[in-house]
């Protein structure tokens, strides 16, 4: 069972790295394609800021943060993916938030 969890975690981290390299999003919605009022420079700056902040975390902290705040998973679900206890997940999240607070200021 640990082998399967490790595969799931490795696949998740690999997909996350692939998404970081991918800069375009496919859409057929004309409203999205025709919009001109968006501040694309600000969006790029925000994305780079998030990437910079997340890069300062350990891989497990980063995975816990992404699973919690991007995918809205519970502690139990994150623990199952990371192969650890729910207390360890809470610890990863706490340390990650602390590190992000220190880095963001």
C-alpha positions as CSV (number, residue, x, y, z in Angstrom):
1,X,0.0,0.0,0.0
2,X,2.9,2.4,0.7
3,X,4.1,1.8,-2.8
4,X,0.8,3.0,-4.3
5,X,0.8,6.1,-2.1
6,X,4.3,6.9,-3.2
7,X,3.2,6.5,-6.9
8,X,0.3,8.9,-6.3
9,X,2.5,11.5,-4.6
10,X,5.2,11.3,-7.2
11,X,2.6,11.6,-10.0
12,X,1.0,14.6,-8.2
13,X,4.4,16.4,-7.8
14,X,5.3,15.5,-11.4
15,X,2.0,16.9,-12.7
16,X,2.5,20.1,-10.6
17,X,5.9,20.6,-12.2
18,X,4.5,20.1,-15.6
19,X,1.7,22.7,-14.9
20,X,4.4,25.2,-13.8
21,X,6.1,24.9,-17.1
22,X,2.8,25.2,-19.0
23,X,2.0,28.8,-19.7
24,X,-1.2,28.6,-21.8
25,X,-4.8,27.5,-21.0
26,X,-7.0,26.1,-23.7
27,X,-10.4,27.6,-24.0
28,X,-13.1,28.0,-26.7
29,X,-15.1,30.6,-24.7
30,X,-15.3,33.8,-26.9
31,X,-15.7,36.0,-23.8
32,X,-12.3,34.9,-22.5
33,X,-10.7,35.1,-25.9
34,X,-12.0,38.7,-26.6
35,X,-11.3,40.3,-23.2
36,X,-8.8,43.2,-23.3
37,X,-9.4,44.7,-19.9
38,X,-7.3,42.3,-17.8
39,X,-4.0,43.3,-16.3
40,X,-1.9,40.5,-17.7
41,X,1.3,41.9,-16.2
42,X,-0.2,41.9,-12.7
43,X,-1.4,38.3,-13.2
44,X,2.1,37.2,-14.2
45,X,3.6,39.0,-11.2
46,X,1.1,37.4,-8.9
47,X,1.9,33.9,-10.3
48,X,5.6,34.5,-10.0
49,X,5.2,35.6,-6.4
50,X,3.2,32.5,-5.5
51,X,5.8,30.3,-7.2
52,X,8.6,32.1,-5.4
53,X,6.9,31.7,-2.0
54,X,6.1,28.0,-2.6
55,X,9.6,27.3,-3.8
56,X,10.8,28.2,-0.2
57,X,8.9,25.3,1.2
58,X,9.9,21.7,1.5
59,X,8.3,19.3,-1.0
60,X,5.9,17.8,1.5
61,X,4.9,21.2,2.9
62,X,4.3,22.4,-0.7
63,X,2.2,19.3,-1.5
64,X,0.2,19.8,1.7
65,X,-0.5,23.5,0.9
66,X,-1.5,22.7,-2.7
67,X,-3.8,19.9,-1.7
68,X,-5.4,21.9,1.0
69,X,-5.8,25.3,-0.6
70,X,-6.0,24.5,-4.3
71,X,-7.8,21.2,-4.2
72,X,-9.7,21.8,-0.9
73,X,-8.8,18.4,0.5
74,X,-9.3,17.5,4.2
75,X,-6.4,16.5,6.6
76,X,-7.4,12.8,6.2
77,X,-7.3,13.0,2.4
78,X,-4.0,14.8,2.4
79,X,-2.6,12.2,4.9
80,X,-3.7,9.4,2.6
81,X,-1.9,11.0,-0.4
82,X,1.3,11.9,1.5
83,X,1.3,8.6,3.4
84,X,1.5,10.1,6.9
85,X,-0.8,10.8,9.9
86,X,-3.3,13.7,10.0
87,X,-1.2,15.2,12.8
88,X,1.8,15.3,10.5
89,X,-0.3,17.0,7.8
90,X,-1.4,19.7,10.3
91,X,2.3,20.1,11.3
92,X,3.3,20.5,7.6
93,X,0.6,23.1,7.1
94,X,1.4,25.0,10.2
95,X,5.1,25.1,9.4
96,X,4.4,26.1,5.8
97,X,2.1,29.0,6.9
98,X,4.7,30.2,9.3
99,X,7.4,30.1,6.6
100,X,5.1,31.9,4.1
101,X,4.3,34.6,6.7
102,X,8.0,35.2,7.3
103,X,8.8,35.2,3.6
104,X,5.9,37.4,2.5
105,X,6.7,40.3,4.8
